[in-house]
Amino acid sequence: MRVLIIYCHPSKKSYTYEVLQQLKTTLKNEQIDFEVSDLYAMRFKTDMSEAEYEREGLVNLDLPIPGDVMKEHQKIANADCIIFLYPVWWSDCPAKLKGWFDRVYSVGYAYGHNKSIHTIESMKTISKGIVICTAGHSNAFLNEIGIAKSMRTVMLDDRLGKRFKNKDMIILGGTINIDNVRTVHAETINKIGNYIKE
Ligand SMILES: Cc1cc2nc3c(=O)[nH]c(=O)nc-3n(C[C@H](O)[C@H](O)[C@H](O)COP(=O)(O)O)c2cc1C
């Protein structure tokens, strides 16, 4: 079992970074092999260039896939489980993670397999996808206003979609009153091995 963590937060002073440290400790304790794509630390480019759009949008499959995207494809190829960890910003993931999907989910790789001449290998089906997001609002409030459902629909049904066999979303809500939720969040992260192996 090899886990790839796609981590998206700009600050080491953040609560989300604290969750990343807990997650890494738990995986080490469970002897689960992992690597991290830390999108801000890597300065991962998340704006699609005009040339990239011509491949993606106009489906000119002769245009090359950028090297940084190919590196992410290789990490995905090595993974049995991908964990996405990020803070909820305006009811979704930060724009940088959205840009990861825009660029890494290349046409002919993650979708649009029927369009071509296969110039690249298709993305393999990953056994497990886990989305972990920290949120200022409580889980109860996010459920009440329908945002928890919309985040699940967008992340699990669309972005992870059929590319993942099993999927879970863990909302670590209520960070606005962090002292009330820190312990229960930590207990959830400590049990992440159960989610990965299930
Ligand atoms: C730009 C921005 C937008 C945010 N939007 C939301 C939101 O839509 N819903 C929510 O529950 N919390 C929102 N928050 C709160 C974050 O989810 C919260 O700060 C995060 O879960 C934990 O904080 P951290 O930045 O210390 O990791 C937002 C925070 C920022 C900075």
The ligand as an SDF file (V2000), in Angstrom:
LIG
                    3D

 31 33  0  0  0  0  0  0  0  0999 V2000
  -10.0030   32.6310    2.0670 C   0  0  0  0  0  0  0  0  0  0  0  0
  -10.7370   31.8060    3.0800 C   0  0  0  0  0  0  0  0  0  0  0  0
  -12.0020   31.3400    2.7950 C   0  0  0  0  0  0  0  0  0  0  0  0
  -12.6840   30.5260    3.7140 C   0  0  0  0  0  0  0  0  0  0  0  0
  -13.9070   30.0360    3.3830 N   0  0  0  0  0  0  0  0  0  0  0  0
  -14.5320   29.1850    4.2300 C   0  0  0  0  0  0  0  0  0  0  0  0
  -15.7880   28.6080    3.8830 C   0  0  0  0  0  0  0  0  0  0  0  0
  -16.3460   28.8480    2.8150 O   0  0  0  0  0  0  0  0  0  0  0  0
  -16.3570   27.7410    4.7630 N   0  0  0  0  0  0  0  0  0  0  0  0
  -15.7730   27.4220    5.9570 C   0  0  0  0  0  0  0  0  0  0  0  0
  -16.3360   26.6270    6.7000 O   0  0  0  0  0  0  0  0  0  0  0  0
  -14.5770   27.9720    6.3170 N   0  0  0  0  0  0  0  0  0  0  0  0
  -13.9440   28.8340    5.4860 C   0  0  0  0  0  0  0  0  0  0  0  0
  -12.7300   29.3560    5.8220 N   0  0  0  0  0  0  0  0  0  0  0  0
  -12.0950   28.9380    7.0940 C   0  0  0  0  0  0  0  0  0  0  0  0
  -11.0680   27.8400    6.8300 C   0  0  0  0  0  0  0  0  0  0  0  0
  -11.7060   26.6910    6.3350 O   0  0  0  0  0  0  0  0  0  0  0  0
  -10.2570   27.5610    8.1100 C   0  0  0  0  0  0  0  0  0  0  0  0
   -9.4610   28.6500    8.3000 O   0  0  0  0  0  0  0  0  0  0  0  0
   -9.4650   26.2890    8.0020 C   0  0  0  0  0  0  0  0  0  0  0  0
  -10.3250   25.2310    8.0920 O   0  0  0  0  0  0  0  0  0  0  0  0
   -8.4690   26.0110    9.1130 C   0  0  0  0  0  0  0  0  0  0  0  0
   -7.5660   27.0110    9.2280 O   0  0  0  0  0  0  0  0  0  0  0  0
   -6.0260   26.9930    8.7830 P   0  0  0  0  0  0  0  0  0  0  0  0
   -5.9650   28.0070    7.6760 O   0  0  0  0  0  0  0  0  0  0  0  0
   -5.3270   27.4490   10.0490 O   0  0  0  0  0  0  0  0  0  0  0  0
   -5.5910   25.6540    8.3240 O   0  0  0  0  0  0  0  0  0  0  0  0
  -12.0630   30.1900    4.9510 C   0  0  0  0  0  0  0  0  0  0  0  0
  -10.7760   30.7020    5.2360 C   0  0  0  0  0  0  0  0  0  0  0  0
  -10.1120   31.5000    4.3200 C   0  0  0  0  0  0  0  0  0  0  0  0
   -8.7310   31.9980    4.6460 C   0  0  0  0  0  0  0  0  0  0  0  0
  1  2  1  0
  2  3  1  0
  2 30  2  0
  3  4  2  0
  4  5  1  0
  4 28  1  0
  5  6  2  0
  6  7  1  0
  6 13  1  0
  7  8  2  0
  7  9  1  0
  9 10  1  0
 10 11  2  0
 10 12  1  0
 12 13  2  0
 13 14  1  0
 14 15  1  0
 14 28  1  0
 15 16  1  0
 16 17  1  0
 16 18  1  0
 18 19  1  0
 18 20  1  0
 20 21  1  0
 20 22  1  0
 22 23  1  0
 23 24  1  0
 24 25  2  0
 24 26  1  0
 24 27  1  0
 28 29  2  0
 29 30  1  0
 30 31  1  0
M  END
$$$$
